[in-house]
Amino acid sequence: MAKEGVFHFITESYLLDFRGRVTIPMIGNYLLHAASSHASERGFGYTDMTEKHTAWVLSRLALEMWDYPQMSEPITLYTWVGEVGRVFTERCFELQNAVGKPFGFARSIWAAIDLETRRPTLLDVEGLGVYQSGRLCPIEKPGKIPTVENEMPGTPFTVKYSDLDINGHLNSIKYMEHLLDLFDIRMFKEKEVHRFEIAYLAEGRYGMELEMHSTETDPNQYAMAICHEGKAICRAKVIWQ
C-alpha cells in the first residue's frame, strides 16, 4: 500500500464562514478525517488501536495557510507519516487546489495512550516506520508557546454536549473554534489567519468551567490558552496577515 494518503473534498456552503471561505476549524476537520482514514487503511486506526486498549491522541498541530478555498472549490489533501519515535509520531499534510497548487501545509504530533490509565504507551516504531515518507513539509514544527493565563482575567465558558468527541472529551476542533471566537469579527474582515498552532495539554470534560485567555505578543501575533482552575489544558498561537 502507498505510504501517502490522498483525499478529496469539495467545499459546501454550510462549511464556509460569513466571507464565503472555508474556516481554520473546518480545515482541521479535513486533516483529522485524512489522518484517521490513512491510519485505518494501514492497520493502525481507531478500531485497531481500540483492540489493543489504546487510542491516538493529538498532542500538537501547526497549520499554515496561504489561501482559503471558497464555495464549490475542490481540495486535494495529502497526508504522510513523518518522524517516528518511541512515544510520539509526526504526521504531515499538504493541501492543494484544483490545479494542484499548494495553499496550505500542516504538521501534527500524536501519542498513543492506554485507555485505562490515560498515560502514553510505547509506539510500534518499526510498524509505523514502514509508512514514513520522504515528502517534505516546508513549515516550521510546532514550537514553544508563551504562557499568558496569568496576565489578565479570562473569558469563561462551560463544556457542553456539542463540545464532546467520540471519547466524551472536549473535541480537539472545538478548542480551535472557541479560541478563534475570542477575536473580534473585524479581524476576520480585514486579515487572514496565516498560522494557527495549538498544543493540547489535558482533556476537557463535560461540565468543566474553563477560562480562555489571549494576549498580543507581537504585531499580529497572539498567544492564547484555555485553562481549568488556573492550569492550562491547551495553549495556542495565532499569526495574522
C-alpha positions in Angstrom: 0.0 0.0 0.0 1.2 3.5 -0.8 2.9 5.4 2.0 1.0 8.6 1.4 -2.7 9.1 1.5 -4.7 11.2 -0.9 -8.2 12.6 0.0 -10.6 14.8 -1.9 -13.1 17.3 -0.6 -15.5 19.8 -2.0 -16.3 23.0 -0.1 -20.0 23.3 0.6 -21.9 26.4 1.7 -22.5 25.0 5.2 -18.7 24.7 5.7 -18.0 28.3 5.0 -17.9 31.5 7.1 -19.6 34.8 6.5 -16.9 35.7 4.0 -17.7 32.6 1.9 -14.4 30.9 2.7 -13.5 27.7 4.4 -12.5 28.1 8.1 -9.5 27.0 10.1 -11.5 24.6 12.2 -13.0 23.1 9.0 -9.6 22.6 7.6 -8.8 20.9 10.9 -11.7 18.5 10.4 -10.3 17.7 6.9 -6.9 16.9 8.5 -8.3 14.7 11.2 -10.5 12.8 8.7 -7.5 12.2 6.4 -5.3 11.2 9.4 -7.9 8.7 10.7 -8.6 7.2 7.3 -4.9 6.9 6.3 -4.2 5.2 9.6 -7.2 2.8 9.4 -6.3 1.8 5.8 -2.8 0.8 7.1 -3.7 -1.1 10.2 -3.2 1.4 13.0 -6.5 3.3 13.0 -9.2 3.7 15.6 -10.5 0.1 15.6 -7.0 -1.4 15.5 -5.9 0.7 18.5 -9.1 0.1 20.5 -8.5 -3.7 20.2 -5.2 -3.1 21.9 -6.9 -0.9 24.6 -5.1 2.2 23.2 -6.0 5.3 21.3 -4.3 8.1 19.3 -4.3 11.5 21.0 -3.4 14.7 19.1 -0.7 16.5 21.0 0.3 19.4 18.8 -0.8 20.9 15.5 0.7 23.7 13.4 -1.2 24.8 10.3 -0.2 27.5 7.8 -2.5 28.8 5.0 -1.7 31.0 2.0 -5.2 30.9 0.6 -8.7 29.9 1.7 -11.0 28.0 -0.7 -14.4 29.4 -1.5 -17.7 27.7 -2.4 -17.6 24.5 -4.5 -13.8 24.5 -4.8 -12.2 21.1 -4.8 -9.4 20.4 -2.3 -6.9 17.6 -2.6 -5.3 16.7 0.7 -2.1 14.6 1.0 -1.0 13.1 4.3 2.0 11.1 5.3 4.0 9.8 8.4 7.0 12.0 9.2 9.3 11.2 12.1 8.5 8.2 14.3 9.7 8.0 17.9 9.0 5.7 20.8 6.4 8.0 22.3 5.4 10.5 19.6 4.9 10.3 15.8 4.7 13.1 13.4 2.0 13.3 10.6 2.2 15.9 7.9 -0.3 17.3 5.4 -0.4 19.3 2.2 -3.5 21.0 0.8 -3.7 21.6 -3.0 -6.3 23.5 -5.1 -8.0 22.4 -8.3 -4.9 22.9 -10.4 -2.5 21.2 -8.0 -1.1 24.4 -6.4 -0.4 24.1 -2.6 -2.3 26.6 -0.5 -1.6 25.1 3.0 0.5 22.7 5.0 0.3 21.2 8.5 2.4 19.3 10.9 0.9 17.3 13.7 2.3 15.3 16.7 0.4 12.3 18.0 0.8 10.0 21.0 -0.8 6.6 21.8 -2.3 6.4 25.2 -3.6 3.5 27.3 -7.4 3.8 27.5 -7.5 2.8 31.2 -4.6 4.8 32.7 -4.7 7.6 30.1 -0.9 7.5 30.0 1.3 7.3 26.9 2.3 3.9 25.7 5.3 2.9 23.5 4.7 3.1 19.8 5.4 0.3 17.2 8.3 2.2 15.7 9.1 -0.5 13.1 5.5 -0.9 12.0 4.9 2.9 11.7 8.3 3.4 10.1 7.2 1.4 7.1 4.9 4.3 6.1 7.5 7.1 6.6 7.6 9.2 3.5 10.5 11.4 2.2 7.9 14.1 1.2 8.9 17.4 2.7 6.7 19.7 4.8 8.1 23.2 4.4 6.6 24.8 7.5 8.1 25.0 11.0 7.4 22.3 13.5 5.2 23.3 16.5 7.3 25.3 18.9 7.1 26.8 22.4 4.0 28.9 23.1 4.3 31.7 25.7 2.3 31.5 29.0 -0.5 34.0 29.0 -3.1 32.9 31.5 -1.7 34.8 34.5 -1.7 38.2 32.8 -5.4 39.1 32.9 -8.8 37.6 33.6 -10.1 35.2 31.1 -13.3 34.7 29.2 -15.4 31.9 30.8 -17.2 29.0 29.1 -18.6 25.6 30.2 -18.0 22.4 28.2 -21.4 21.3 26.8 -22.8 18.3 24.8 -21.9 19.8 21.4 -18.3 20.2 22.5 -17.7 16.5 23.1 -16.0 14.0 20.8 -16.4 10.2 20.5 -14.4 9.7 23.6 -16.6 12.1 25.6 -13.9 14.7 25.9 -13.6 18.3 24.6 -13.3 17.9 20.8 -9.9 19.0 19.5 -11.5 21.1 16.8 -13.8 22.8 19.5 -10.6 24.1 21.2 -9.8 25.8 18.0 -13.3 27.2 17.5 -13.5 28.7 21.0 -10.1 30.3 20.7 -10.8 31.9 17.4 -14.1 33.2 18.7 -12.1 35.4 21.1 -11.2 37.6 18.1 -13.5 40.5 17.0 -15.2 39.9 13.7 -13.3 43.0 12.3 -10.1 40.9 12.4 -11.7 38.3 10.0 -12.9 41.1 7.8 -9.5 42.8 7.5 -7.0 40.0 7.8 -6.4 36.3 7.4 -5.0 33.7 9.8 -1.7 32.7 8.3 -0.5 30.3 11.0 -2.5 28.6 13.8 -0.6 26.4 16.3 -2.1 24.6 19.2 -0.7 22.3 22.0 -3.1 20.0 23.8 -2.1 19.5 27.4 -5.1 17.9 29.1 -8.6 16.7 28.4 -11.6 18.9 28.8 -14.7 17.1 30.1 -18.4 17.8 30.2 -19.4 20.4 32.7 -15.9 21.8 33.2 -15.8 25.5 33.9 -13.0 26.9 31.7 -11.4 30.3 31.0 -9.9 31.4 27.7 -7.0 33.9 27.6 -5.5 35.8 24.7 -2.6 38.3 24.6 -1.0 40.1 21.6 2.7 39.3 22.0 3.9 41.0 18.7 2.1 42.9 16.0 -0.5 40.5 14.5 0.7 37.6 16.8 -1.3 36.3 19.7 -0.6 33.8 22.4 -3.6 32.0 23.8 -4.7 29.5 26.4 -7.7 27.6 27.7 -7.5 26.9 31.5 -9.2 24.9 34.1 -8.8 26.0 37.7 -5.9 28.2 36.7 -4.0 25.5 34.8 -3.7 25.4 31.0 -5.4 22.5 29.2 -4.2 23.9 25.9 -2.0 26.7 24.5 -2.2 28.2 21.1 -0.5 30.8 18.9 -2.2 32.7 16.0 -0.4 34.8 13.4 -2.5 37.1 11.3 -1.6 38.7 8.0 
